Amino acid sequence: MYTVEVSLESGERREYPYGTRVSTIFEKGMSSRDTNPIVAALVNNTLTSLSYKVEIDTEVKPVRLYSHYGNRIYRRSLSFLLAKASQELFPERHLIIGHSLGDGFYYYYEGMSSISNEEIQQLEQMMHSLVQQALPIERQVLSYEQTVEYVSKSGLDATEKLLKFKNEPKIPVYNCGGYIDLSYEPLVASTDLLFIFELRNYAPGFLLRFPQSKSPDKIAEFQDNPVLFSIFKEYKAWGKILEVNCTGRLNELIENRGIAHFIQVAEGLHEKKISLIADQIHEHRDTVKVVLIAGPSSSGKTTFTRRLAIQLRVLGFNPVIIGLDDYFLPKEQTPLDEQGKPNFEDLHALNVKLLNNHLLSLFDNREVEIPIFDFKLQRPKEQGTKLQFGNRSILLMEGIHGLNPDLTPHIPEERKYRVYISALTQLNLDDHNRISTTDNRLIRRIVRDHQFRGNPALGTLNMWDSVRRGENKNIFPYQNEADSAFNSALDYELSVLKPFVEPLLKTVKPHHEVYNEARRLLSFLENFSPIPPTLVPHHSILREFVGDSIFYT
């Protein structure tokens, strides 16, 4: 019998028959009775289910429930469990996943303006019942025809549309007691692992809440995020205008050559929103002197700021754009992180005192010299840019700390207007599988880093966890400080970014630690039909990433 060599995390090497399942290799540690059970595996740095068959010489590492990948598997598995519970309780209803909100996912029923507390309790009780039954969740492979027949009979229109643009002969799915859903990533092997969750009414839908990675054994106290939810509600309304709410529908537009008009309307909605924010600033024209703009990496802050400046100029302002990065302290004065390296994402890496003095001087119509930071020498240049306010002047400042009150403690609140930039897509893969905002931004970042900074995809993927930690510390806690919010996501953008990013992701090889992320993104992008970049307007926020923007010529 043909055998394969398996290298374990301990360094031990073993021989196994060809086609041995991962679950056999681990033998123990997969029970819900274990403190931190194994729920999946990294096989040559590719995330797989426990039913995966090993067919080549392989390095196999266990993925435990309380780990980075384990947390993601737990959340996806909880979503699967909720969908099964909903089908059993309310088979006539159409459950749709919305977006992430704090430590949970927002769900709603199509065509329903609310769900009662009693119905939410019924759903929660059904989920607990399924957990107690310890039902197996099995990965299976169906023929293309079988899969289409099942989703059609089940009324899963968005999934059916998605399958219309696939032609694989075999479709991987997960099956639990006859309930089937498409497989995008591994799920846990049994429902009895999914015992920590909470359903919470959040009109017009509800939240499926799960444990945070830092406290995997409990549900944290609920913290509302009204700004983020208002962004989603507004963008969902845009989705109704655009008549596209899932990837399959977007692909239909591309196939039927209706995408050019769709792009024009999507960009028009962006322009209208930026104009409305400018109008709101104009309403406070007698007091507001500085607009502070913040958002996570690759949210499109720079292009937004320039487009807002145009709208403000239309209203009679004389906007001046200054980047907070120019207020960086010299490298030797920069705070250090846990590894002893300069932490440029720390608020105290900026000369906060000088910034506040400059703002107060400008508001009093006194001339100041704005610093220019030399990133090569890691210090401000000897000479800066002189600036003095006129009667119609307003300052636009963009940077990660823009919403942090400690950035401008000496500036009166009535002088400031804060804008939060997000990239929250309302588009779903299908009704039960969302498109991660973080993935959207990561794909933008990979393309931009390659196009304009000469960084390979491997470098961007390696640093992404660090970027995310900085966002969680310096940006997301201050979202609700914003006076206005702008969603920079464009429902068509992943189809434009796809031809740019696919060859970059393919340069990441199996021996690289981040290989699974590259493979996961490639698999995700297979769901999108491509759109030529020539259709993207040159003022679009998307041009910040793919190039040829009118703001950077």
LUMDREN-971749 format. One record per residue: residue in three letters; x, y, z of N, C-alpha, C in turn. Coordinates in steps of 0.02 Angstrom, whole numbers, plus 50000, padded with zeros to 5 digits. Layout:
N
ALAXYZXYZXYZ
...
END
This chain:
553
MET500424994050000500005000050000500445006250000
TYR500255011049959500635017249954500545021250019
THR501095023950046501065027750108501315034850097
VAL501135039250145501385046150144501715047550211
GLU502195052250211502535054050272502215060450300
VAL502035060250363501715065850396502185068550450
SER502345075150445502755078450496502285081950544
LEU502355080350608501925083150660502245089350691
GLU501845093050728502075099250759502655098050807
SER502665092250837503195090550885503865089150851
GLY503855088450785504455086550748504475079250730
GLU504025075350759503985068150744503735067050673
ARG503995061850641503775059950574503465052950577
ARG502895052250543502545045850543502345043950472
GLU502275037450460502035034850397501295033050404
TYR500895035150356500175033650356499975031150286
PRO499455026950283499205024950217498945030950177
TYR499045030750113498775035850068498035036850080
GLY497825043250087497115044750097496885044650169
THR497355044150217497175044350287496865051150305
ARG496325050950344496005057250364496405060550421
VAL496375067150423496725071050474496505068850544
SER495855067350552495595065250617495955059050643
THR496165054650599496525048550618497225050250642
ILE497525055250612498215057250630498235060050701
PHE497725063950719497725066950786497505062050840
GLU497065057450822496845052050867496475054650929
LYS496765059350966496455061851026496385069551022
GLY496005072251070495965079551077495425082851036
MET494955078951008494435081850966493745081750998
SER493715079751061493075079251095492895085851129
SER492245087151135492015093151169492205093051243
ARG492375087151269492585086551339493295089051349
ASP493675089851295494355092451301494345099951315
THR494835102251354494855109351373494895113951313
ASN495305111951264495395116051204495425111351144
PRO494845108951121494835103551071495105105651003
ILE495355100750967495575101750898494955101950853
VAL494895107150812494305107950769494475107850695
ALA495115108450678495315108450607496075107250605
ALA496365108050547497085106950540497375111650489
LEU498015113050497498405116450445498825111050411
VAL498655109450349499005104450310499425108050258
ASN500095108050268500535112150227500285119350224
ASN500115121950283499895128850293499235130450258
THR498835125350243498165126350216497655123950267
LEU497175128150284496675126350334496195121250304
THR496115115650339495695110150314495245107650371
SER494715104150351494285100850400494625094550425
LEU494355091650478494645085550506494525079550461
SER494065080150413493935074650367494395074650307
TYR494835079550303495295080150246495735073950239
LYS495815071550178496225065650165496935067750143
VAL497435064950176498135066550161498375062050105
GLU498605065150050498795061249991499515062549969
ILE499865067150003500575068449987500955069150053
ASP501615068950049502025070250109501845077150135
THR501705077450200501355083350226501595085250295
GLU501565091850308501645094450376500945095950403
VAL500775093050460500095093750488500145096950558
LYS499775102350567499735105650632499005105850655
PRO498875104550718498185105050742497955112350749
VAL497325113550735497015120150748496525119150805
ARG496645122450860496225121650918495685127050921
LEU495165125550958494575129950960494765136950984
TYR495185137451034495365143951061496025146151029
SER495975148050966496555150550928496285155250875
HIS496725158450838496525163150786496065159750735
TYR496295154250707495885150650658495285147450691
GLY495385144950752494835141850788494265146550801
ASN494425152850818493905157850828493495158950765
ARG493825159150709493475160250645493025154350628
ILE493285148350640492895142350627492285142150673
TYR492365144150735491815144150783491265148950759
ARG491455154750736490955159650714490585157250653
ARG490935154450605490605151950545490155146050562
SER490375141950609489975136150630489345138450666
LEU489395143650708488805146350742488305149050690
SER488555152250638488115154850585487745149050551
PHE488105143650539487805137650510487265134850557
LEU487415134550622486935132050671486315136350673
LEU486395143050672485825147550672485395146450610
ALA485705145750552485325144750490484915138250493
LYS485225132950522484855126650529484275127450578
ALA484385130850634483855131850683483285135950653
SER483455141050614482945145250582482535141250532
GLN482865136950494482505132850445482005128150480
GLU482195125450538481755120850573481165124350606
LEU481295130450631480775134250666480325138150618
PHE480645141550571480285146150526480465144550453
PRO480265138750429480475136750361480225141350306
GLU479695145250320479425149750269479785156350266
ARG480225157650315480575164050317481255163650283
HIS481495169450262482125169950225482625173650268
LEU483075169950301483585172750346484175175450305
ILE484385181550321484945184650285485445187450335
ILE486085185850324486615188650365486775195650340
GLY486895200150386487055207050368487795208450371
HIS488035210750428488735212650436488945211350507
SER489585212050521489825211250589489675217550628
LEU489525216750692489395222350736489695220550804
GLY490285223350818490635221550879490805214250881
ASP490575210750932490725203650938490135199450916
GLY489845201250859489275197450833489135198950761
PHE488665195150732488425196250664487695198550668
TYR487535203350626486845205750622486465201750571
TYR485865199350590485425195550545484745198950541
TYR484395197450487483695199750482483315194950437
TYR482655195250441482235191250397481975195750341
GLU482055193450280481845197350222481105199050226
GLY480935205450216480245207650215479935208550284
MET480315207550338480045208350406480365214550438
SER479945218850466480195225050497480435224050568
SER480285218150598480505216750665480435209350680
ILE480745207250734480665200450759480545200950834
SER480085197250861479895197850932480415194550977
ASN480425196651040480865193551089480695186151098
GLU480055184551094479845177651101480135173251045
GLU480125175850983480395172050926481155171350933
ILE481485176450959482205175950969482365170651022
GLN481965170451075482055165251126481945158251096
GLN481455157651051481335151251019481935149050977
LEU482225153750941482825152350901483405150150946
GLU483495153851000484045152251046483955145351077
GLN483335143851098483185137351127483295131651076
MET483105132851014483215127850962483965126650951
MET484365132050951485085131250943485375127251000
HIS485165128651062485415124851119485205117551115
SER484605116251090484385109351081484825105651031
LEU484995108950976485435105850926486125104650954
VAL486365109150998487005108151031486985101951075
GLN486455101351114486405095751161486345089051125
GLN486095089151064486025082851026486695080550997
ALA487205084851000487865083050975487835080150904
LEU487495083850860487415081550791488065082450752
PRO488245077450712488845078350671488735083450615
ILE489255087450602489255092150546489775089450497
GLU489535086750442489975082850397490095086550332
ARG490715086750313490895089450247490765084050194
GLN490395085950143490235081350089490375084750022
VAL490355080649970490425083349902489815081149863
LEU489465086049833488895084649790489065086349718
SER488715083349672488805085349602488515092349593
TYR488735095549540488475102249526487715102149520
GLU487445097149485486725096749474486355095649540
GLN486625091249583486305090149648486285096449690
THR486835100249689486865106349729486365111549705
VAL486335112449639485865117349611485145115249627
GLU484995108849621484325106449636484145107749709
TYR484625106549755484485107549826484355114949842
VAL484795119449819484715126549836484095129449804
SER483915126849745483315129249711482685127349751
LYS482665121049773482095118649813482055122249881
SER482635124249907482655127549972482525135049968
GLY482435137649908482305144849900482915149249913
LEU483515146449906484125150249916484325153649851
ASP483965158949833484055162149768484755164949759
ALA485035168049811485705171049805486225165749793
THR486155159949826486625154449815486545151549745
GLU485935151149722485805148649654486125153249602
LYS486075159749613486385164549567487145163749568
LEU487425162549628488145161749633488375155549595
LEU487995150049601488175143849567488125144449491
LYS487715149149469487635150249397488305151949364
PHE488755154949403489405157049376489965152449399
LYS489795146449420490285141249436490165135349389
ASN490685131449377490595125549335490995119549359
GLU491175119549425491525113849452491065107749453
PRO491325101949436490895095949436490695093749506
LYS491115095549556490975093649626490955099949668
ILE490435100549710490355106349753490395104149826
PRO490885106549865490925104749936490375108149976
VAL490055104350019489515106950062489605104150132
TYR489245107050180489205104150247488485102050260
ASN488415096150291487755093150303487685091750377
CYS487125094050405486975092650476486245090650480
GLY486115084350488485425081950494484985083750436
GLY485275083750375484895085250315484905092650295
TYR485145096950340485225104050321485905104850287
ILE485905107850227486505108350187486655115650172
ASP487295117550176487505124150154488185123550121
LEU488345128150076488975127850040489565128650089
SER490115125550071490715125650113491205130850086
TYR491335135950126491835141050108492465140350150
GLU492375138050213492925136650258492715130950303
PRO493185127750337493005122150381492525124250437
LEU492105119450458491665120350515491865115150568
VAL491635116050629491765111150681491415104550662
ALA491645099150691491395092550671490745090550706
SER490555094150760489955092250797489645098450829
THR488985098450834488635104250862488785105150936
ASP488995099950972489085100651044489665105151064
LEU490075107251014490605111951027490355119251029
LEU489735120251007489495127150996489025129351052
PHE489245128951114488795130151169488835137251197
ILE489295141351173489355148251198489135153151144
PHE488555156151153488295161051106487715164751139
GLU487485169951106486905173751130486545176851071
LEU485885176651071485485180351023485205186451058
ARG485215192151024485005198451054484595202351004
ASN484015204651025483585208750981483945215150963
TYR483945216850899484255222950875483865225150813
ALA483315228550826482835230150773483165233750714
PRO482945231750653482395227350636482575219850635
GLY483185218250653483415211350653483645209150722
PHE484185205150723484455202950787485195201350778
LEU485535200650835486245199250835486385192150857
LEU486835188850822487125182550845487795184250875
ARG487855183850942488465185950976488875179850995
PHE489545180550991489995175151004490555177551050
PRO490945173051080491475175151126492025178951089
GLN492325183751123492905187251096493525182951106
SER494025183851062494615179651064494985180151131
LYS494955186051164495315186851227494935183551286
SER494285182151276493885178851328493465173451294
PRO493775167951272493425163051230492895158951266
ASP492875159451333492415155251371491785158851394
LYS491665165051370491075168751392490895174151341
ILE490265176351346490025181851305490155188351343
ALA490475193151311490635199451343490005203851350
GLU490045208751392489495213451400489385217151334
PHE488755218051315488595221051251488775228451250
GLN489115230451195489275237451184489005239451116
ASP488545244151115488225246151053488705250151010
ASN488575250150945488975254150898488505257350848
PRO488145262650869487635265650825487915268650761
VAL488535271250762488815274150701488905268850648
LEU489195263150668489305257750619488645255150592
PHE488145254450635487505251850612487155256850566
SER487235263350580486925268350536487245268150466
ILE487895266750464488235266050399487935260150361
PHE487845254550396487575248650363486865249950337
LYS486445253050378485755254250358485725258750296
GLU486155263850296486165268350238486405264650176
TYR486915260550184487195257050126486715251650101
LYS486335248650149485835243750128485305247050086
ALA485135253250104484655257050063484935258349994
TRP485595259749991485915260549926485865254149885
GLY485945248349920485895241949885485225241049852
LYS484695243549884484025243049853483985247549791
ILE484305253349795484315257849736484695254449679
LEU485255251349696485675248149645485405241449622
GLU484945238549662484635232049647485155226349643
VAL485655226949686486165221649691486305220449765
ASN486185214349788486325212849859486745206549868
CYS486955203449813487355197449819487825196949759
THR488335192949766488855192349714488565189649649
GLY488105184849654487815182049593487455187249552
ARG487095191749585486745197149550487235201949517
LEU487795203349551488315207549520488595204249458
ASN488715197749462488975194049404488485194249346
GLU487835193949361487325194449308487375201149272
LEU487475206449310487535213049278488145213349233
ILE488695210349256489305210249215489185206249151
GLU488845200549158488705196249100488245199749050
ASN487755203549076487265206749033487465213749011
ARG488085215649025488365222149005487985228049034
GLY487735227049095487405232549130487845235649183
ILE488475233649185488905235749241489115243049235
ALA489185245749175489415252649168488915257449201
HIS488265256349189487765260649220487765259649295
PHE487845253449318487875251949390488445255849423
ILE489025255849392489605259449419489455266949424
GLN489135269749373488975276849374488505278549433
VAL488005274349445487535275649500487895274849567
ALA488305269549574488665268349637489125274249652
GLU489465276749602489915282549612489505288849626
GLY488915289349595488475295049608488235295249680
LEU488095289449708487895289049778488465291249824
HIS489085289449806489655291749844489695299449843
GLU489635302149782489695309449775489145313049814
LYS488545310249813487995313449849488135313449924
LYS488395307849950488535307450022489085312350042
ILE489605312950002490135317750017489865324850016
SER489425326149969489105332749965488685334150027
LEU488325329150053487925329950113488355331450174
ILE488935328050179489395329350234489655336550230
ALA489815338750169490035345750160489485350650181
ASP488865348950164488305353250185488245353650261
GLN488355347950294488315347850368488875352050398
ILE489455351850369490005356050393489835363450381
HIS489535364850324489345371750307488845374550357
GLU488415370350383487935372650433488265375250496
HIS488895373050508489265375350567489855379850546
ARG489775383250490490325387150462490565392750508
ASP490155395150553490365400550597490815398150653
THR490825391650665491225389050721491745383950700
VAL491585379450653492045373950635492635376650595
LYS493245375050618493845377150582494285371350561
VAL494165365350589494575359650570494125353450564
VAL494215349750509493865343450499494375337850508
LEU494245333450557494695327950574494415321550544
ILE494815318250503494585312450464494995306350483
ALA494665300950503495005294850524494645288750498
GLY495015283350493494725277050471495275271850468
PRO495105265450465495615260150464496005260050398
SER496505255850396496945255350338496545253750275
SER496715257150221496415256050155495675257350153
SER495435261750195494735263750192494615269450143
GLY495145272150114495065277450063495055284450092
LYS495395285550148495385292050182495675297550138
THR496215296050102496565301250064496125303850007
THR495835299449968495405301649913494775305049940
PHE494485302249993493895305550022494055312750042
THR494625313750073494815320450095494855325350037
ARG495125323049981495195327449923494505328749890
ARG494085323849890493415324849862492995329349907
LEU493075328649973492725333050019492965340250010
ALA493615341149998493885347849988493545351249928
ILE493425347449876493085350349817492385352549835
GLN492015348349871491335350049890491315356149936
LEU491805356649981491845362450025492005368849987
ARG492425368049936492595373949894491975376449857
VAL491545371749835490925373649802490485377849849
LEU490535376449913490125380049963490445386449988
GLY491015388249959491325394649976491905394250025
PHE492095388250046492675387550090493325387750051
ASN493865388950087494535388350058494895382750098
PRO494785376450079495055370850119495805369950110
VAL496135368250164496845366750164496935359750193
ILE497285355350157497375348450179498055347550211
ILE498065344750271498675343250307498645336050332
GLY499175332250322499205325450348499485325350418
LEU499165321550462499425321050531500115317950533
ASP500295314050482500955310850481501525315950482
ASP501395322050459501925327150459502095329450530
TYR501675327650578501815329450647502165323850686
PHE502425318850650502825313750683503425316850718
LEU503585314150776504195316050811504795312650778
PRO505415315150790506005311650765506015304450792
LYS506325300050754506315292950771506545291550842
GLU507075295250864507345293850931506855295850987
GLN506335299750971505835301651021505195297651015
THR505185292950968504585288950956504505283551009
PRO503905282551037503795277151086503955270351055
LEU504145265651098504315258851076503745254051090
ASP503675248851048503165243751059503445238251104
GLU503065232751111503275227351155503925224051134
GLN504085224351068504695221451043505285226351043
GLY505165232351070505695237351072505795241051007
LYS505305240450961505355243950896504945250450898
PRO505135255550858504745261750857504015260450839
ASN503565263050880502845262050870502535268350841
PHE502515268750775502275274750741501505275250744
GLU501175269950768500455270150774500225272750842
ASP500695273750887500535276550953500385284050946
LEU499865286350981499695293450978500295297850996
HIS500705295551043501265299551067501855299251020
ALA501785295950963502285296650909502195303250873
LEU501635306650885501495313250856501675318750906
ASN501865324450880501995330350921501325333750935
VAL500955330950983500275333250997500275340451021
LYS500765342251062500805349151088500885354151032
LEU501345352750985501465357350929500845357750885
LEU500505352150873499895352150832499365356650862
ASN499255355950927498745360150960498935367550959
ASN499565369050970499785376050966499685378950897
HIS499845374950845499745377250777499015378550761
LEU498575374050783497865374950770497595381250803
LEU497775382350866497545388250902497805394650869
SER498435394450846498715400250812498355401650746
LEU498215396350708497855397250644497165400150656
PHE496815397750708496145400350722496165407750741
ASP496735410050767496815417150784497125421150727
ASN497145417850667497405421150606498155422750610
ARG498525418950650499255419750654499595414750608
GLU500145416650580500515412350534500895406950573
VAL500885400750546501265395250576501675391850521
GLU502155387850542502555383950494502405376650505
ILE501995373850460501795366750465502395362350450
PRO502555357550492503145353250479503045348750418
ILE503595346750389503595341750335504035335950358
PHE503745330150367504125324550394504495320950338
ASP505145319850348505575316350300505575308950321
PHE505205304850283505145297850303505795293950291
LYS506225296350247506865292950236507335294050295
LEU507365300350320507795301950376507445300850443
GLN506785299650441506395298350501506405304350549
ARG506345310450521506315316450562506015322150521
PRO505745327350555505485333050517506045336650480
LYS505885339350422506375343350384506505349950421
GLU507075353050404507255359250438506755364750424
GLN506485364850364505985369950346505325366650329
GLY504785369750353504115367250339503755371650290
THR503085371650293502665375650248502295380850289
LYS502385387150270502045392550306501315392950287
LEU500895394150337500175394150326499855399350372
GLN499375402950343498975407650383498255407350359
PHE497795407250405497085406750388496815413350362
GLY496355412850314495945418450293495235417550319
ASN494785421950298494105421750324493735415350305
ARG493895412450246493525406650222493915400050231
SER494475400350267494905394550274494605389250320
ILE494715383050302494545377350345495075371950334
LEU495285368850389495815363950386495535356950383
LEU495795352750338495615345650334496225341650355
MET496155337750409496715333850435496525326450436
GLU496925322350403496775315250396497315311050429
GLY497115306350470497585301850503497235297150550
ILE497595291950574497255286650611496995289150679
HIS497275294550706497075296850772496565302550770
GLY496285303850711495855309650703495265310050750
LEU494985304250770494395304250813494575303850888
ASN495195302850904495415302150973495405309051007
PRO495005309951059494965316451093495645318851119
ASP496105314151134496755316051160497215319051107
LEU497005318751044497405321950991497345329550994
THR496755332051009496635339251009496305341451075
PRO496635340151132496325341751197496225349151210
HIS496625353351177496585360551189496135364251140
ILE495845360551094495425363651043494695363251064
PRO494335368751068493635368551088493225363951041
GLU492755360351068492375355551029492015358850971
GLU491765364950980491385368150926491825369950866
ARG492485369650876492945371050820493065364950776
LYS492875358950802493045352650769492435349250738
TYR492555345950682492045341650651492405335150633
ARG492135329450657492475323050647492105318650598
VAL492485315450553492195310950503492545304150508
TYR492135298950513492405292050514492295288850446
ILE492835285850419492805282450354492835274950366
SER492355271350337492355264050341492355261250270
ALA492375254650266492305251350200491855245350209
LEU491235246750228490765241550249490315239550191
THR490475234050158490075231850101489405228850124
GLN488875230350086488225227250100488125221050057
LEU488605219750014488565214049968488745207550005
ASN488345202349995488485195750023488685190949967
LEU489065185649985489175180249937488505176949922
ASP488155175149975487465172849970487125174650036
ASP486525172250048486145174650106486435172650173
HIS486845167450175487115165150239487865166350245
ASN488185169250195488905170250195489075177350175
ARG489345181050223489485188150214490175189150183
ILE490265195250157490925197350134491245201450189
SER491805199250213492135202550269492405209350248
THR492235214450288492505221150276493265221050281
THR493525217050327494245216550335494575213650273
ASP494265208450244494535205550182494515210550126
ASN493985214450123493925219650071494505224550075
ARG494655226750135495195231650145495875228350132
LEU495955222050153496585218550142496735217950068
ILE496235216250028496345215749956496525222449927
ARG496185227749949496385234549928497125235849945
ARG497305234250006497985235650031498515231749992
ILE498375225449976498865221449938498985224649870
VAL498445226749837498515229849771498895236449776
ARG498705240649824499045247149830499775246449849
ASP499925241849896500625240949917501065238749859
HIS500785234649815501175232549756501225238149705
GLN500665241549692500655246649640501105252649656
PHE501085254849719501395261249735501965260949785
ARG502045255149819502575254749869503075249149855
GLY502945245349801503395240049783503415234249831
ASN502905233549873502885228149922502515222149894
PRO502795216149902502455210149878501865208349923
ALA501425204149898500845201949937501075198650002
LEU501625194950000501875191550059502015196550115
GLY502315202250099502465207250149501835210250179
THR501335211650137500715214550162500355209550207
LEU500335203250187499995198150228500355197150295
ASN501015197350294501405196450355501275201950406
MET501155208050382501075213750428500345215050446
TRP499875211550414499165213150422498915212350494
ASP499135207150528498925206150598499135212150641
SER499735214650629499975220450666499555226650651
VAL499385227450587498955233050567498285232650603
ARG497995226550605497345225550637497385227050712
ARG497925225150744497995226550816498015234150827
GLY498365237750783498395244950789497715248250779
GLU497315245550732496645248250721496195247050781
ASN496245241050810495825239450868495985243950927
LYS496605246150930496815250350987496705257850973
ASN496835260050911496875267250898496295270150858
ILE495885265950826495375268550781494675266450802
PHE494555259850805493885257350817493575259750883
PRO493975260550937493655262851000493355269950995
TYR493535273650944493315280650939492815281850883
GLN492555276450853492085277150798491485281650815
ASN491235280750876490625284250895490745291550915
GLU491375293750910491525300850921491365304950858
ALA491235301550802491155304950737490505308950733
ASP490535314650699489935318550684489605316050620
SER490005313250575489755310350513490155304050497
ALA489855299650458490195293550437490115292750362
PHE490645290350330490625289250258490855282150244
ASN490465278550204490635271750185490955271750116
SER491585269950114491955270350050491895264050008
ALA491545258950034491485252749996491075253849932
LEU491275250449879490915250549816490755243249797
ASP490115241949784489905235049774490235231549715
TYR490525235449671490835232349612491585231549619
GLU491885233949674492605234649676492995228049676
LEU492735222749708493105216549709493185213549639
SER492705214849595492765212549526493295216349488
VAL493415222649507493955226649476494625224549505
LEU494655223449571495285221849604495515214749588
LYS495045210349570495215203349559495795202249511
PRO495805205049450496365203849404497025206749430
PHE496995211849472497605214749500497895210249554
VAL497465207549598497715204249659497845196849649
GLU497495193549603497585186249596498315184349581
PRO498655187549532499355185449520499815187049579
LEU499635192149618500045193849677499975188549731
LEU499365186249742499245181149792499575174549773
LYS499625173249709499915166949687500675166749697
THR500985172349714501695172349730501835169849801
VAL501315169249841501385166549909501365158849904
LYS501875155549929501965148349920501805144349983
PRO501705137749975501495133650032501955133950093
HIS502595135350084503045135550142502995142050181
HIS502635146950154502545153350190501995152550243
GLU502105155650300501635154950356500945157650338
VAL500915162850295500275165950278499965162950215
TYR500215157050195499965154050134499215152850136
ASN498955150750194498235149350199497825155650185
GLU498065161450208497695167650195497675169150120
ALA498235168050086498265169250014497785164449978
ARG497795158049997497355153249965496625154849979
ARG496475156850041495785158550059495535164350018
LEU495945169550009495725175349970495645173449896
LEU496085169249870496015167049801495365163149791
SER495215158749838494595154849833493985159449837
PHE494015164349881493475169249889493375173149824
LEU493915175249792493865179349731493615175449671
GLU493635168749674493375164649619492625165849609
ASN492285168549659491575169749654491395175949612
PHE491895179949594491775186349560491985186149487
SER491545188649443491735189749374492145196249370
PRO492645196549326493065202549324492735208449288
ILE492935214449308492735220649276493365224349254
PRO493405226649192494005230349170494065236949207
PRO494675238849228494765245049266494615251349226
THR494575250749160494425256649118493735259449133
LEU493295255449164492625257849180492595261849245
VAL493145261849283493155265349347493295272749336
PRO492865277349360492985284449351493645286549385
HIS493965291549357494635293449382494605297349447
HIS494015299249470493955302349536493745297349589
SER493635291049570493395285949616493895284549672
ILE493635282849730494065280649785494445274449766
LEU494165270349723494505264249700495155265749664
ARG495205271649633495815273549598496405274549646
GLU496265275549709496805276149759497205269649762
PHE496895264149741497215257549747497445254849680
VAL497075256049627497255253249561497645258249518
GLY497655264649538498045269549500497625273849453
ASP497965278849422497665283449374497125287849406
SER497225289749469496765294449501496935301549481
ILE496415305649473496545312749456496845316549514
PHE496825313549574497095317049633497835315749645
TYR498135311249605498835309549617499255310249554
THR499075314749511499455315749449499975321249458
END
